[in-house]
Structure formats: structure tokens, C-alpha cells
Amino acid sequence: MKLRVYLDTSVFSACCDNRVLERQAATQEFWARRGEFDVSTSGVARDELQQAADETLQQKFQSLLAHVAIHPITQEMKDLARLYVAAGVFAPSMFNDALHVAAAVLTRQDILLSWNFRHLVNRRRRAQVNQLNISQGLPTIEIISPPEV
């Protein structure tokens, strides 16, 4: 059985961003292996990627999005994201980060893959997310960066 991997916006961005070549290479290596996983994202990532100012970059993002399942954002996801914020797991200004986590949890992903070390990929936040999930009868989730998968 393949691992179910949710990609946040930073994974798509890193694939096209040559400012940090090591990160870009690690992300492109993941993309080359994506067939080993059931890969998905959500409407929030799609919407964030569509905000890219450069049309060529938008086309690259659309090409990448064509290779993953895109889960629509549901009211249940929004409610869980609000619960994360209300519990102090995420600040109100980090609502989209909370929404990525909620989308990954509620679509039963095994892993949320991200390069966002400040808001997502850190032990403290992962522990808080999983503690709240357990208290709500929801599954836990691994939140890791591409080199870890």
C-alpha cells in the first residue's frame, strides 16, 4: 500500500525556485519518485499557487498540479482549521497553514509534506496538532520535509 502524501504550497514552489538549489534538487527528487506515493493537495494550495505574479511560473504550477489529486476545501476542514487556531496551535494569521493540516487530516493522509519550517515542519507544532486530533477522535499525521520521505 502506498503512503498517502499531502503537498502544501511550499513543495510546489520549491520545485520551481532556483534561489535555494539544494531545496529545489530535493524537491525535484521527490517529484521524480512521486509514483511511489498517492500524492494530493487541496484547493487552498491551488488557490495560493494561482496568485503567482509571473505567468510562466503559474503555468509551471498548473503542470505540477495536473499530476496530483486536488481535494476541495469543505466546511469540515474550515471548522477543524478554526479549532486549531482557537486552541492556539496556529495563530489567526496562519489560518491557511491550519487549513492545509485540516485538509490533510480529514482526507486521511499519512504525511503532510512541506518546506515551511516556521509554521508546519517542527516537532512542537506536530505534537500540538496530533494532541488536538487525538482529543477529537481524528487520526494523527506526520508533518515532514521532502528529504525525509
VEXKE-854023 format. One record per residue: residue number from 1; residue in three letters; chain; x, y, z of N, C-alpha, C in turn. Coordinates in nm, 4 decimals, decimal comma. Example, Ala and Ser with C-alpha at 12.3 -4.5 7.8 and 13.67 -1.06 7.14 Angstrom:
! VEXKE-854023
NODE     i    aa   ch         nx         ny         nz        cax        cay        caz         cx         cy         cz
NODE     1   ALA    A     1,3190    -0,5690     0,7800     1,2300    -0,4500     0,7800     1,3200    -0,3300     0,7800
NODE     2   SER    A     1,2850    -0,2250     0,7080     1,3670    -0,1060     0,7140     1,2900     0,0030     0,7870
***
This chain:
! VEXKE-854023
NODE     i    aa   ch         nx         ny         nz        cax        cay        caz         cx         cy         cz
NODE     1   MET    A     0,0832    -0,1181     0,0000     0,0000     0,0000     0,0000     0,0884     0,1254     0,0000
NODE     2   LYS    A     0,0564     0,2190    -0,0853     0,1342     0,3417    -0,0958     0,1005     0,4376     0,0177
NODE     3   LEU    A     0,2009     0,5110     0,0619     0,1772     0,6182     0,1583     0,0976     0,7281     0,0906
NODE     4   ARG    A     0,0033     0,7855     0,1649    -0,0766     0,8978     0,1149    -0,0059     1,0259     0,1594
NODE     5   VAL    A     0,0355     1,1079     0,0626     0,1172     1,2254     0,0905     0,0460     1,3510     0,0400
NODE     6   TYR    A     0,0210     1,4424     0,1324    -0,0391     1,5723     0,1010     0,0736     1,6733     0,0830
NODE     7   LEU    A     0,0686     1,7507    -0,0243     0,1694     1,8531    -0,0513     0,1128     1,9911    -0,0207
NODE     8   ASP    A     0,1830     2,0663     0,0626     0,1408     2,2047     0,0819     0,2031     2,2903    -0,0278
NODE     9   THR    A     0,1690     2,4156    -0,0317     0,2109     2,5068    -0,1379     0,3622     2,5156    -0,1518
NODE    10   SER    A     0,4337     2,5080    -0,0407     0,5791     2,5252    -0,0449     0,6491     2,4179    -0,1278
NODE    11   VAL    A     0,5917     2,3003    -0,1389     0,6545     2,1930    -0,2161     0,6468     2,2249    -0,3658
NODE    12   PHE    A     0,5336     2,2761    -0,4090     0,5211     2,3174    -0,5487     0,6167     2,4331    -0,5780
NODE    13   SER    A     0,6194     2,5305    -0,4884     0,7053     2,6481    -0,5076     0,8523     2,6096    -0,5140
NODE    14   ALA    A     0,8954     2,5224    -0,4234     1,0362     2,4837    -0,4177     1,0812     2,4112    -0,5437
NODE    15   CYS    A     0,9903     2,3439    -0,6085     1,0243     2,2718    -0,7304     1,0673     2,3688    -0,8416
NODE    16   CYS    A     1,0143     2,4900    -0,8358     1,0410     2,5901    -0,9409     1,1333     2,7021    -0,8955
NODE    17   ASP    A     1,1740     2,7014    -0,7698     1,2508     2,8116    -0,7123     1,3997     2,7775    -0,7118
NODE    18   ASN    A     1,4780     2,8478    -0,7940     1,6210     2,8172    -0,8007     1,7056     2,9053    -0,7088
NODE    19   ARG    A     1,6423     2,9744    -0,6139     1,7192     3,0561    -0,5194     1,7893     2,9697    -0,4153
NODE    20   VAL    A     1,7303     2,8543    -0,3815     1,7920     2,7598    -0,2871     1,8041     2,6265    -0,3611
NODE    21   LEU    A     1,9181     2,6077    -0,4252     1,9347     2,4945    -0,5165     1,9237     2,3587    -0,4470
NODE    22   GLU    A     1,9704     2,3493    -0,3236     1,9613     2,2224    -0,2504     1,8149     2,1848    -0,2261
NODE    23   ARG    A     1,7346     2,2832    -0,1888     1,5919     2,2596    -0,1653     1,5227     2,2235    -0,2965
NODE    24   GLN    A     1,5581     2,2937    -0,4028     1,4983     2,2652    -0,5323     1,5327     2,1227    -0,5764
NODE    25   ALA    A     1,6593     2,0837    -0,5602     1,7022     1,9496    -0,6001     1,6302     1,8417    -0,5189
NODE    26   ALA    A     1,6171     1,8622    -0,3888     1,5477     1,7646    -0,3040     1,4004     1,7533    -0,3435
NODE    27   THR    A     1,3419     1,8654    -0,3789     1,2007     1,8649    -0,4195     1,1846     1,7964    -0,5542
NODE    28   GLN    A     1,2725     1,8257    -0,6460     1,2653     1,7612    -0,7774     1,2895     1,6105    -0,7659
NODE    29   GLU    A     1,3749     1,5713    -0,6717     1,3956     1,4277    -0,6469     1,2658     1,3639    -0,5979
NODE    30   PHE    A     1,1945     1,4328    -0,5069     1,0650     1,3812    -0,4620     0,9699     1,3693    -0,5808
NODE    31   TRP    A     0,9615     1,4723    -0,6642     0,8705     1,4692    -0,7806     0,9035     1,3515    -0,8715
NODE    32   ALA    A     1,0305     1,3207    -0,8883     1,0702     1,2081    -0,9723     1,0226     1,0754    -0,9132
NODE    33   ARG    A     1,0055     1,0710    -0,7813     0,9623     0,9489    -0,7104     0,8137     0,9497    -0,6769
NODE    34   ARG    A     0,7403     1,0507    -0,7191     0,6015     1,0658    -0,6735     0,5133     0,9450    -0,7043
NODE    35   GLY    A     0,5517     0,8655    -0,8047     0,4746     0,7456    -0,8364     0,4753     0,6417    -0,7249
NODE    36   GLU    A     0,5689     0,6555    -0,6318     0,5748     0,5633    -0,5172     0,4680     0,5947    -0,4138
NODE    37   PHE    A     0,4008     0,7092    -0,4289     0,3062     0,7575    -0,3281     0,1718     0,7913    -0,3922
NODE    38   ASP    A     0,0687     0,7969    -0,3108    -0,0582     0,8575    -0,3517    -0,0476     1,0037    -0,3112
NODE    39   VAL    A    -0,0282     1,0910    -0,4082     0,0014     1,2314    -0,3822    -0,1227     1,3163    -0,4056
NODE    40   SER    A    -0,1468     1,4096    -0,3124    -0,2602     1,5002    -0,3272    -0,2280     1,6353    -0,2651
NODE    41   THR    A    -0,3177     1,7276    -0,2873    -0,3131     1,8587    -0,2248    -0,4577     1,9042    -0,2096
NODE    42   SER    A    -0,4770     2,0326    -0,1895    -0,6140     2,0820    -0,1732    -0,6350     2,2097    -0,2526
NODE    43   GLY    A    -0,7580     2,2526    -0,2544    -0,7923     2,3774    -0,3203    -0,7187     2,4966    -0,2637
NODE    44   VAL    A    -0,6802     2,4915    -0,1376    -0,6082     2,6052    -0,0794    -0,4702     2,6186    -0,1442
NODE    45   ALA    A    -0,4017     2,5082    -0,1702    -0,2714     2,5148    -0,2383    -0,2907     2,5647    -0,3813
NODE    46   ARG    A    -0,3901     2,5110    -0,4492    -0,4168     2,5558    -0,5868    -0,4418     2,7064    -0,5900
NODE    47   ASP    A    -0,5242     2,7551    -0,4980    -0,5557     2,8985    -0,4933    -0,4316     2,9819    -0,4625
NODE    48   GLU    A    -0,3487     2,9348    -0,3706    -0,2260     3,0083    -0,3375    -0,1312     3,0124    -0,4571
NODE    49   LEU    A    -0,1205     2,9021    -0,5292    -0,0307     2,8968    -0,6446    -0,0800     2,9850    -0,7593
NODE    50   GLN    A    -0,2098     2,9997    -0,7717    -0,2656     3,0852    -0,8764    -0,2368     3,2328    -0,8521
NODE    51   GLN    A    -0,1926     3,2674    -0,7331    -0,1608     3,4060    -0,7012    -0,0209     3,4474    -0,7474
NODE    52   ALA    A     0,0544     3,3543    -0,8035     0,1886     3,3878    -0,8530     0,1768     3,4967    -0,9585
NODE    53   ALA    A     0,2591     3,5988    -0,9464     0,2515     3,7132    -1,0376     0,3025     3,6790    -1,1779
NODE    54   ASP    A     0,3975     3,5881    -1,1869     0,4597     3,5531    -1,3138     0,3766     3,4469    -1,3869
NODE    55   GLU    A     0,3384     3,4757    -1,5097     0,2536     3,3837    -1,5870     0,3247     3,2521    -1,6182
NODE    56   THR    A     0,4545     3,2575    -1,6477     0,5313     3,1362    -1,6749     0,5343     3,0468    -1,5513
NODE    57   LEU    A     0,5524     3,1074    -1,4359     0,5521     3,0327    -1,3104     0,4145     2,9711    -1,2854
NODE    58   GLN    A     0,3091     3,0454    -1,3114     0,1738     2,9909    -1,2964     0,1544     2,8679    -1,3847
NODE    59   GLN    A     0,2066     2,8732    -1,5059     0,1953     2,7582    -1,5968     0,2718     2,6378    -1,5427
NODE    60   LYS    A     0,3894     2,6612    -1,4848     0,4663     2,5516    -1,4244     0,3876     2,4896    -1,3090
NODE    61   PHE    A     0,3284     2,5753    -1,2258     0,2485     2,5252    -1,1137     0,1295     2,4434    -1,1637
NODE    62   GLN    A     0,0634     2,4913    -1,2687    -0,0509     2,4180    -1,3242    -0,0072     2,2816    -1,3759
NODE    63   SER    A     0,1113     2,2760    -1,4347     0,1645     2,1491    -1,4832     0,1883     2,0522    -1,3677
NODE    64   LEU    A     0,2426     2,1032    -1,2589     0,2650     2,0188    -1,1409     0,1326     1,9744    -1,0795
NODE    65   LEU    A     0,0374     2,0653    -1,0712    -0,0935     2,0332    -1,0131    -0,1665     1,9258    -1,0933
NODE    66   ALA    A    -0,1381     1,9190    -1,2225    -0,2044     1,8204    -1,3073    -0,1697     1,6767    -1,2680
NODE    67   HIS    A    -0,0627     1,6601    -1,1900    -0,0167     1,5267    -1,1526    -0,0584     1,4844    -1,0117
NODE    68   VAL    A    -0,1425     1,5638    -0,9466    -0,1855     1,5299    -0,8108    -0,3371     1,5450    -0,7986
NODE    69   ALA    A    -0,3950     1,4680    -0,7080    -0,5376     1,4845    -0,6779    -0,5547     1,6129    -0,5964
NODE    70   ILE    A    -0,6596     1,6863    -0,6253    -0,6863     1,8107    -0,5531    -0,8175     1,7950    -0,4763
NODE    71   HIS    A    -0,8075     1,7973    -0,3433    -0,9251     1,7849    -0,2588    -0,9920     1,9211    -0,2433
NODE    72   PRO    A    -1,1223     1,9277    -0,2637    -1,1916     2,0550    -0,2395    -1,1928     2,0861    -0,0899
NODE    73   ILE    A    -1,1886     2,2138    -0,0579    -1,1977     2,2550     0,0824    -1,3429     2,2465     0,1265
NODE    74   THR    A    -1,3655     2,1759     0,2352    -1,5007     2,1563     0,2865    -1,5222     2,2404     0,4125
NODE    75   GLN    A    -1,6459     2,2509     0,4516    -1,6774     2,3214     0,5754    -1,6136     2,2515     0,6948
NODE    76   GLU    A    -1,6096     2,1201     0,6915    -1,5470     2,0435     0,7998    -1,3982     2,0793     0,8125
NODE    77   MET    A    -1,3323     2,0968     0,6997    -1,1910     2,1361     0,7016    -1,1746     2,2756     0,7604
NODE    78   LYS    A    -1,2605     2,3675     0,7194    -1,2549     2,5035     0,7732    -1,2799     2,5028     0,9237
NODE    79   ASP    A    -1,3759     2,4209     0,9672    -1,4067     2,4128     1,1105    -1,2878     2,3578     1,1895
NODE    80   LEU    A    -1,2218     2,2549     1,1358    -1,1055     2,1994     1,2051    -0,9922     2,3019     1,2083
NODE    81   ALA    A    -0,9708     2,3726     1,0995    -0,8672     2,4767     1,0972    -0,8967     2,5830     1,2029
NODE    82   ARG    A    -1,0230     2,6223     1,2157    -1,0619     2,7202     1,3184    -1,0369     2,6646     1,4584
NODE    83   LEU    A    -1,0599     2,5352     1,4768    -1,0335     2,4718     1,6057    -0,8839     2,4751     1,6381
NODE    84   TYR    A    -0,7994     2,4490     1,5389    -0,6545     2,4600     1,5597    -0,6174     2,6015     1,6041
NODE    85   VAL    A    -0,6780     2,7006     1,5404    -0,6495     2,8398     1,5760    -0,7021     2,8703     1,7159
NODE    86   ALA    A    -0,8240     2,8304     1,7450    -0,8835     2,8571     1,8767    -0,8030     2,7917     1,9891
NODE    87   ALA    A    -0,7437     2,6760     1,9608    -0,6648     2,6042     2,0616    -0,5220     2,6595     2,0731
NODE    88   GLY    A    -0,4874     2,7556     1,9877    -0,3539     2,8146     1,9936    -0,2467     2,7350     1,9211
NODE    89   VAL    A    -0,2861     2,6332     1,8468    -0,1895     2,5560     1,7699    -0,1320     2,6432     1,6573
NODE    90   PHE    A    -0,2183     2,7245     1,5980    -0,1799     2,8197     1,4940    -0,2333     2,9568     1,5319
NODE    91   ALA    A    -0,1594     3,0616     1,4980    -0,2078     3,1987     1,5154    -0,3136     3,2264     1,4090
NODE    92   PRO    A    -0,4027     3,3203     1,4342    -0,5042     3,3528     1,3333    -0,4448     3,3888     1,1971
NODE    93   SER    A    -0,3295     3,4514     1,1953    -0,2652     3,4890     1,0689    -0,2139     3,3673     0,9914
NODE    94   MET    A    -0,2142     3,2512     1,0553    -0,1651     3,1277     0,9933    -0,2807     3,0358     0,9539
NODE    95   PHE    A    -0,3968     3,0947     0,9281    -0,5153     3,0133     0,9005    -0,4941     2,9181     0,7826
NODE    96   ASN    A    -0,4294     2,9644     0,6754    -0,4091     2,8745     0,5609    -0,3201     2,7559     0,5970
NODE    97   ASP    A    -0,2226     2,7768     0,6846    -0,1408     2,6646     0,7307    -0,2277     2,5649     0,8075
NODE    98   ALA    A    -0,3142     2,6170     0,8931    -0,4068     2,5306     0,9667    -0,5002     2,4574     0,8700
NODE    99   LEU    A    -0,5397     2,5260     0,7645    -0,6290     2,4652     0,6655    -0,5580     2,3538     0,5880
NODE   100   HIS    A    -0,4306     2,3717     0,5575    -0,3540     2,2630     0,4943    -0,3537     2,1400     0,5853
NODE   101   VAL    A    -0,3282     2,1609     0,7131    -0,3250     2,0483     0,8070    -0,4625     1,9827     0,8152
NODE   102   ALA    A    -0,5660     2,0639     0,8276    -0,7017     2,0096     0,8359    -0,7371     1,9293     0,7113
NODE   103   ALA    A    -0,7007     1,9805     0,5958    -0,7283     1,9087     0,4709    -0,6542     1,7755     0,4682
NODE   104   ALA    A    -0,5296     1,7757     0,5101    -0,4511     1,6519     0,5115    -0,5087     1,5511     0,6107
NODE   105   VAL    A    -0,5467     1,5984     0,7286    -0,6000     1,5088     0,8318    -0,7348     1,4502     0,7885
NODE   106   LEU    A    -0,8224     1,5357     0,7420    -0,9581     1,4902     0,7107    -0,9674     1,4094     0,5824
NODE   107   THR    A    -0,8657     1,4158     0,4982    -0,8620     1,3287     0,3800    -0,7755     1,2055     0,4069
NODE   108   ARG    A    -0,7397     1,1879     0,5336    -0,6700     1,0686     0,5822    -0,5345     1,0455     0,5163
NODE   109   GLN    A    -0,4569     1,1527     0,5055    -0,3212     1,1421     0,4525    -0,2294     1,0885     0,5624
NODE   110   ASP    A    -0,1261     1,0176     0,5231    -0,0269     0,9692     0,6191     0,0743     1,0777     0,6527
NODE   111   ILE    A     0,1052     1,1613     0,5526     0,2111     1,2612     0,5648     0,1644     1,3926     0,5051
NODE   112   LEU    A     0,1984     1,5020     0,5716     0,1888     1,6349     0,5115     0,3321     1,6745     0,4811
NODE   113   LEU    A     0,3604     1,6980     0,3545     0,4956     1,7336     0,3117     0,5039     1,8845     0,2925
NODE   114   SER    A     0,6070     1,9463     0,3524     0,6192     2,0915     0,3485     0,7635     2,1338     0,3667
NODE   115   TRP    A     0,7944     2,2531     0,3153     0,9214     2,3187     0,3428     0,9023     2,4309     0,4436
NODE   116   ASN    A     0,7841     2,4462     0,4980     0,7535     2,5564     0,5891     0,7937     2,5174     0,7317
NODE   117   PHE    A     0,9210     2,5392     0,7637     0,9723     2,5001     0,8947     0,9216     2,5907     1,0057
NODE   118   ARG    A     0,8931     2,7136     0,9765     0,8451     2,8060     1,0790     0,7044     2,7688     1,1275
NODE   119   HIS    A     0,6159     2,7362     1,0348     0,4763     2,7169     1,0718     0,4298     2,5722     1,0748
NODE   120   LEU    A     0,4984     2,4828     1,0054     0,4470     2,3457     0,9962     0,5467     2,2380     1,0378
NODE   121   VAL    A     0,6629     2,2361     0,9764     0,7569     2,1258     0,9971     0,8425     2,1543     1,1205
NODE   122   ASN    A     0,7822     2,1298     1,2354     0,8592     2,1368     1,3594     0,7914     2,0496     1,4637
NODE   123   ARG    A     0,8715     1,9955     1,5501     0,8239     1,8964     1,6470     0,7134     1,9503     1,7366
NODE   124   ARG    A     0,7282     2,0727     1,7844     0,6288     2,1295     1,8756     0,4911     2,1389     1,8090
NODE   125   ARG    A     0,4891     2,1934     1,6892     0,3611     2,2098     1,6202     0,2995     2,0743     1,5878
NODE   126   ARG    A     0,3813     1,9797     1,5409     0,3305     1,8457     1,5099     0,2681     1,7819     1,6338
NODE   127   ALA    A     0,3343     1,7969     1,7481     0,2805     1,7406     1,8724     0,1468     1,8063     1,9089
NODE   128   GLN    A     0,1387     1,9384     1,8933     0,0138     2,0087     1,9248    -0,0995     1,9652     1,8315
NODE   129   VAL    A    -0,0690     1,9550     1,7024    -0,1694     1,9111     1,6047    -0,2194     1,7722     1,6423
NODE   130   ASN    A    -0,1267     1,6812     1,6678    -0,1666     1,5431     1,6953    -0,2385     1,5288     1,8286
NODE   131   GLN    A    -0,2008     1,6087     1,9274    -0,2722     1,6059     2,0550    -0,4171     1,6506     2,0358
NODE   132   LEU    A    -0,4384     1,7570     1,9620    -0,5746     1,8035     1,9360    -0,6508     1,7008     1,8524
NODE   133   ASN    A    -0,5847     1,6450     1,7509    -0,6513     1,5438     1,6687    -0,6993     1,4263     1,7530
NODE   134   ILE    A    -0,6129     1,3770     1,8405    -0,6495     1,2639     1,9257    -0,7684     1,3009     2,0138
NODE   135   SER    A    -0,7679     1,4216     2,0685    -0,8795     1,4643     2,1554    -1,0112     1,4740     2,0783
NODE   136   GLN    A    -1,0034     1,4899     1,9470    -1,1227     1,4995     1,8628    -1,1569     1,3675     1,7930
NODE   137   GLY    A    -1,0827     1,2630     1,8241    -1,1061     1,1335     1,7606    -1,0595     1,1289     1,6155
NODE   138   LEU    A    -0,9642     1,2144     1,5820    -0,9111     1,2209     1,4460    -0,7752     1,1523     1,4396
NODE   139   PRO    A    -0,7331     1,1127     1,3191    -0,6015     1,0476     1,3077    -0,4874     1,1471     1,3269
NODE   140   THR    A    -0,3738     1,0941     1,3644    -0,2529     1,1764     1,3730    -0,1921     1,1865     1,2332
NODE   141   ILE    A    -0,0972     1,2777     1,2192    -0,0327     1,2966     1,0892     0,1138     1,3315     1,1097
NODE   142   GLU    A     0,1973     1,2808     1,0197     0,3386     1,3200     1,0172     0,3498     1,4458     0,9331
NODE   143   ILE    A     0,4213     1,5438     0,9818     0,4464     1,6683     0,9081     0,5970     1,6770     0,8915
NODE   144   ILE    A     0,6420     1,6524     0,7669     0,7851     1,6409     0,7416     0,8223     1,7145     0,6121
NODE   145   SER    A     0,9533     1,7253     0,5882     1,0029     1,7902     0,4658     1,0346     1,6829     0,3607
NODE   146   PRO    A     1,0442     1,7223     0,2342     1,0691     1,6241     0,1271     1,1883     1,5308     0,1467
NODE   147   PRO    A     1,3026     1,5760     0,1989     1,4124     1,4800     0,2148     1,3829     1,3667     0,3130
NODE   148   GLU    A     1,2830     1,3853     0,3971     1,2517     1,2832     0,4991     1,1633     1,1711     0,4468
NODE   149   VAL    A     1,1082     1,1860     0,3277     1,0158     1,0834     0,2779     1,0842     0,9874     0,1811
***
